[in-house]
Structure formats: structure tokens, C-alpha cells
Amino acid sequence: MISFIVRMRFAQEDRNEVLEAVRQLATASRQEPGCISYIPHELAGDSSQVMIYEQYRDEAALEAHRASPHFHKYAIGGLFQWMKERSVEDLNALA
């Protein structure tokens, strides 16, 4: 299983567009056969920061996600355009 967290910071004036793109991306991503979990969060006390917890069955499922039309539309064509900062934290499951 592949698990990671993506953290993104956005300008406050882009907040409505960012939240809509995140909602659309989450809804579509959860329908992917290899997606186990896709949970976006807004950081408490910092509405300019979004965190997405993602889990995929395997590397092929992650690649399918990144190649999907919804990823290209809402992530590459949307979120990536508004991001001020981005970091990815890879996770290793313990159990």
C-alpha cells in the first residue's frame, strides 16, 4: 500500500476556487478502483493550508490516479496553478 500526505498553501483570495477543486478531485479520486483513501483537510486555525491524506493499493494505482482526467483538470490545471507552497510526506504503515 502507498500512503502519503500532500500539504499545500494558497492565497486567501483563491480559497473558494481551491475548495471547489479539492471537492471535485476528492469525489472523482474516491471512485478510482485503486484508491483506498482520499481525505482532504483544512488545517485548523489556518484556512490557507490544505492537507490531503491519500492511500493507493500499489504504484500502478497511484500512476493511474496521476494520469486520470480529473487529476489533470483539478490538480494540474487548478490546484497547482494556485499553490504558493507544496510538500509531500511519504508514510510507512506500521501494522
C-alpha positions as CSV (number, residue, x, y, z in Angstrom):
1,M,0.0,0.0,0.0
2,I,1.2,3.5,-0.8
3,S,0.3,6.3,1.7
4,F,1.3,9.9,1.8
5,I,0.2,13.4,2.8
6,V,0.2,16.4,0.5
7,R,0.3,19.8,2.1
8,M,-0.5,22.9,0.0
9,R,-0.7,26.6,0.9
10,F,-2.8,29.0,-1.1
11,A,-3.6,32.7,-1.1
12,Q,-6.8,33.5,0.8
13,E,-8.4,35.2,-2.2
14,D,-8.2,31.8,-4.1
15,R,-9.9,29.9,-1.2
16,N,-13.3,29.4,-2.9
17,E,-11.8,28.1,-6.1
18,V,-9.3,25.9,-4.2
19,L,-12.1,24.3,-2.1
20,E,-14.2,23.6,-5.1
21,A,-11.3,22.0,-7.0
22,V,-10.5,19.9,-3.9
23,R,-14.1,18.7,-3.6
24,Q,-14.2,17.7,-7.3
25,L,-10.8,16.0,-7.1
26,A,-11.7,14.1,-4.0
27,T,-15.1,12.9,-5.3
28,A,-13.6,11.6,-8.5
29,S,-10.4,10.1,-6.9
30,R,-12.5,8.1,-4.4
31,Q,-14.1,6.4,-7.4
32,E,-10.8,5.0,-8.7
33,P,-10.5,1.2,-8.2
34,G,-7.0,1.5,-6.7
35,C,-7.8,4.4,-4.4
36,I,-8.2,3.2,-0.8
37,S,-8.5,6.6,0.9
38,Y,-8.5,10.2,-0.3
39,I,-9.3,12.6,2.5
40,P,-8.8,16.4,2.2
41,H,-8.5,18.6,5.3
42,E,-8.2,22.2,6.0
43,L,-5.8,22.9,8.8
44,A,-7.5,24.1,12.0
45,G,-6.6,27.8,12.5
46,D,-5.1,28.2,9.0
47,S,-7.6,28.2,6.2
48,S,-4.9,29.0,3.7
49,Q,-3.5,25.5,4.1
50,V,-5.0,22.2,2.7
51,M,-3.7,18.7,3.5
52,I,-4.8,15.6,1.6
53,Y,-4.2,12.2,3.1
54,E,-4.0,9.6,0.2
55,Q,-3.7,5.8,0.1
56,Y,-3.5,3.7,-3.0
57,R,-3.4,-0.1,-3.5
58,D,0.0,0.0,-5.2
59,E,2.3,2.0,-7.5
60,A,0.1,1.2,-10.6
61,A,-2.9,2.6,-8.8
62,L,-1.0,5.8,-7.9
63,E,0.1,6.2,-11.5
64,A,-3.4,5.7,-12.8
65,H,-4.6,8.4,-10.4
66,R,-1.9,10.8,-11.7
67,A,-2.8,10.0,-15.3
68,S,-6.6,10.5,-14.8
69,P,-8.5,13.3,-16.5
70,H,-9.8,14.6,-13.1
71,F,-6.2,14.8,-11.7
72,H,-5.2,16.8,-14.8
73,K,-8.2,19.0,-14.6
74,Y,-8.4,19.8,-10.9
75,A,-4.8,19.2,-9.7
76,I,-2.5,20.2,-12.5
77,G,-4.9,22.7,-14.2
78,G,-6.3,24.0,-10.9
79,L,-4.6,23.5,-7.6
80,F,-1.0,23.5,-9.0
81,Q,-1.8,26.9,-10.5
82,W,-2.9,28.5,-7.2
83,M,-0.3,26.8,-4.9
84,K,2.1,29.1,-3.1
85,E,3.9,26.1,-1.4
86,R,3.6,22.3,-1.6
87,S,5.2,19.4,0.3
88,V,4.7,15.6,0.2
89,E,5.3,13.3,3.2
90,D,5.6,9.6,2.3
91,L,4.3,7.3,5.0
92,N,5.2,3.8,6.0
93,A,2.4,1.7,7.6
94,L,3.4,0.0,10.9
95,A,0.6,-2.5,11.0
